[in-house]
Amino acid sequence: MLLKILGIAVVIWLALAVLGAVFEFLTTALVIGAVVALGVVTYSAVKGRRSIGR
């Protein structure tokens, strides 16, 4: 009985560890994506857009 409870606790712990790693990666990816998007917007604003046909 004790081994079954410990096994369930280990499985829950591993699942939470994997979820934590996934959320950490997603947070990092979100920050990198926001920085890249901000850079593109800033570059476009500084460069200026040409009208189509000119």
N, CA, C and O atoms as a DFTB+ gen file, in Angstrom:
216 C
 N C O
     1  1       0.827      -1.201       0.000
     2  2       0.000       0.000       0.000
     3  2       0.868       1.261       0.000
     4  3       0.589       2.227      -0.710
     5  1       1.933       1.226       0.819
     6  2       2.829       2.382       0.902
     7  2       3.534       2.621      -0.424
     8  3       3.711       3.767      -0.838
     9  1       3.941       1.537      -1.097
    10  2       4.601       1.683      -2.395
    11  2       3.668       2.286      -3.439
    12  3       4.100       3.061      -4.293
    13  1       2.394       1.931      -3.368
    14  2       1.414       2.473      -4.310
    15  2       1.261       3.979      -4.107
    16  3       1.197       4.733      -5.077
    17  1       1.204       4.415      -2.856
    18  2       1.080       5.849      -2.554
    19  2       2.337       6.590      -2.994
    20  3       2.251       7.670      -3.579
    21  1       3.514       6.008      -2.711
    22  2       4.767       6.634      -3.141
    23  2       4.866       6.692      -4.667
    24  3       5.356       7.675      -5.224
    25  1       4.404       5.645      -5.336
    26  2       4.411       5.625      -6.802
    27  2       3.528       6.714      -7.377
    28  3       3.911       7.385      -8.336
    29  1       2.362       6.894      -6.807
    30  2       1.454       7.946      -7.270
    31  2       2.078       9.323      -7.030
    32  3       1.978      10.210      -7.877
    33  1       2.723       9.497      -5.867
    34  2       3.366      10.778      -5.558
    35  2       4.496      11.066      -6.545
    36  3       4.662      12.206      -6.979
    37  1       5.270      10.046      -6.900
    38  2       6.370      10.230      -7.858
    39  2       5.831      10.579      -9.239
    40  3       6.383      11.442      -9.921
    41  1       4.765       9.919      -9.650
    42  2       4.172      10.208     -10.959
    43  2       3.642      11.640     -11.001
    44  3       3.846      12.344     -11.989
    45  1       2.972      12.071      -9.953
    46  2       2.462      13.445      -9.894
    47  2       3.620      14.441      -9.901
    48  3       3.557      15.466     -10.580
    49  1       4.677      14.138      -9.146
    50  2       5.845      15.021      -9.098
    51  2       6.495      15.148     -10.475
    52  3       6.847      16.249     -10.896
    53  1       6.654      14.025     -11.177
    54  2       7.248      14.059     -12.521
    55  2       6.367      14.843     -13.496
    56  3       6.878      15.599     -14.322
    57  1       5.060      14.668     -13.403
    58  2       4.150      15.401     -14.292
    59  2       4.257      16.906     -14.046
    60  3       4.293      17.693     -14.993
    61  1       4.308      17.299     -12.789
    62  2       4.444      18.730     -12.480
    63  2       5.800      19.271     -12.920
    64  3       5.894      20.419     -13.352
    65  1       6.846      18.465     -12.816
    66  2       8.173      18.893     -13.268
    67  2       8.183      19.111     -14.785
    68  3       8.755      20.087     -15.271
    69  1       7.556      18.209     -15.522
    70  2       7.487      18.352     -16.986
    71  2       6.659      19.577     -17.357
    72  3       7.050      20.344     -18.236
    73  1       5.516      19.769     -16.695
    74  2       4.692      20.951     -16.981
    75  2       5.445      22.241     -16.670
    76  3       5.333      23.216     -17.413
    77  1       6.200      22.255     -15.594
    78  2       6.995      23.436     -15.251
    79  2       8.023      23.740     -16.315
    80  3       8.218      24.902     -16.672
    81  1       8.692      22.709     -16.834
    82  2       9.689      22.907     -17.888
    83  2       9.037      23.431     -19.163
    84  3       9.586      24.307     -19.831
    85  1       7.862      22.893     -19.499
    86  2       7.155      23.343     -20.706
    87  2       6.739      24.808     -20.567
    88  3       6.923      25.592     -21.498
    89  1       6.184      25.182     -19.424
    90  2       5.774      26.572     -19.228
    91  2       6.971      27.510     -19.208
    92  3       6.872      28.643     -19.679
    93  1       8.101      27.057     -18.671
    94  2       9.303      27.894     -18.687
    95  2       9.770      28.136     -20.125
    96  3      10.156      29.251     -20.476
    97  1       9.733      27.082     -20.958
    98  2      10.112      27.229     -22.359
    99  2       9.151      28.162     -23.087
   100  3       9.582      29.017     -23.860
   101  1       7.856      28.003     -22.845
   102  2       6.872      28.855     -23.515
   103  2       7.027      30.313     -23.104
   104  3       6.858      31.210     -23.929
   105  1       7.345      30.557     -21.843
   106  2       7.556      31.926     -21.382
   107  2       8.769      32.533     -22.075
   108  3       8.726      33.678     -22.526
   109  1       9.847      31.764     -22.159
   110  2      11.046      32.247     -22.841
   111  2      10.755      32.526     -24.313
   112  3      11.175      33.555     -24.844
   113  1      10.047      31.626     -24.967
   114  2       9.707      31.811     -26.377
   115  2       8.818      33.037     -26.572
   116  3       8.971      33.761     -27.556
   117  1       7.895      33.274     -25.650
   118  2       7.018      34.440     -25.731
   119  2       7.821      35.736     -25.613
   120  3       7.574      36.686     -26.355
   121  1       8.766      35.778     -24.697
   122  2       9.594      36.978     -24.518
   123  2      10.458      37.211     -25.756
   124  3      10.570      38.346     -26.220
   125  1      11.061      36.169     -26.293
   126  2      11.884      36.312     -27.494
   127  2      11.026      36.774     -28.665
   128  3      11.440      37.647     -29.428
   129  1       9.840      36.201     -28.813
   130  2       8.940      36.622     -29.894
   131  2       8.519      38.073     -29.764
   132  3       8.437      38.783     -30.767
   133  1       8.249      38.528     -28.546
   134  2       7.861      39.924     -28.331
   135  2       9.014      40.863     -28.673
   136  3       8.796      41.916     -29.272
   137  1      10.230      40.495     -28.301
   138  2      11.392      41.335     -28.614
   139  2      11.608      41.404     -30.118
   140  3      11.886      42.477     -30.653
   141  1      11.484      40.283     -30.803
   142  2      11.659      40.269     -32.263
   143  2      10.568      41.090     -32.941
   144  3      10.859      41.858     -33.858
   145  1       9.321      40.945     -32.508
   146  2       8.224      41.713     -33.100
   147  2       8.434      43.206     -32.876
   148  3       8.220      44.008     -33.786
   149  1       8.849      43.581     -31.673
   150  2       9.121      44.989     -31.386
   151  2      10.254      45.510     -32.255
   152  3      10.198      46.648     -32.722
   153  1      11.273      44.704     -32.477
   154  2      12.376      45.096     -33.351
   155  2      11.925      45.308     -34.781
   156  3      12.354      46.261     -35.432
   157  1      11.063      44.432     -35.280
   158  2      10.555      44.570     -36.652
   159  2       9.708      45.829     -36.787
   160  3       9.831      46.559     -37.771
   161  1       8.854      46.086     -35.811
   162  2       8.013      47.278     -35.846
   163  2       8.875      48.539     -35.790
   164  3       8.631      49.496     -36.526
   165  1       9.872      48.537     -34.926
   166  2      10.761      49.692     -34.813
   167  2      11.545      49.902     -36.102
   168  3      11.678      51.035     -36.564
   169  1      12.058      48.837     -36.682
   170  2      12.810      48.939     -37.927
   171  2      11.922      49.477     -39.053
   172  3      12.353      50.318     -39.842
   173  1      10.698      48.992     -39.119
   174  2       9.777      49.463     -40.159
   175  2       9.442      50.944     -39.960
   176  3       9.328      51.688     -40.934
   177  1       9.284      51.375     -38.708
   178  2       8.951      52.774     -38.446
   179  2      10.126      53.683     -38.783
   180  3       9.930      54.775     -39.316
   181  1      11.335      53.247     -38.479
   182  2      12.510      54.074     -38.753
   183  2      12.813      54.107     -40.245
   184  3      13.141      55.161     -40.789
   185  1      12.706      52.975     -40.900
   186  2      13.020      52.877     -42.319
   187  2      12.005      53.640     -43.154
   188  3      12.363      54.240     -44.168
   189  1      10.755      53.625     -42.745
   190  2       9.704      54.270     -43.528
   191  2       9.223      53.354     -44.628
   192  3      10.001      52.602     -45.215
   193  1       7.951      53.422     -44.897
   194  2       7.396      52.537     -45.917
   195  2       7.202      53.320     -47.210
   196  3       6.777      54.476     -47.215
   197  1       7.527      52.648     -48.290
   198  2       7.304      53.263     -49.594
   199  2       5.911      52.902     -50.085
   200  3       5.413      51.808     -49.818
   201  1       5.296      53.810     -50.789
   202  2       3.980      53.525     -51.348
   203  2       4.106      52.552     -52.508
   204  3       5.131      52.524     -53.189
   205  1       3.085      51.767     -52.732
   206  2       3.088      50.818     -53.836
   207  2       2.972      51.600     -55.135
   208  3       2.135      52.493     -55.270
   209  1       3.829      51.247     -56.090
   210  2       3.779      51.909     -57.386
   211  2       4.775      53.068     -57.511
   212  3       4.847      53.695     -58.568
   213  1       5.504      53.351     -56.512
   214  2       6.495      54.431     -56.613
   215  2       7.863      53.871     -56.829
   216  3       8.829      54.627     -56.939
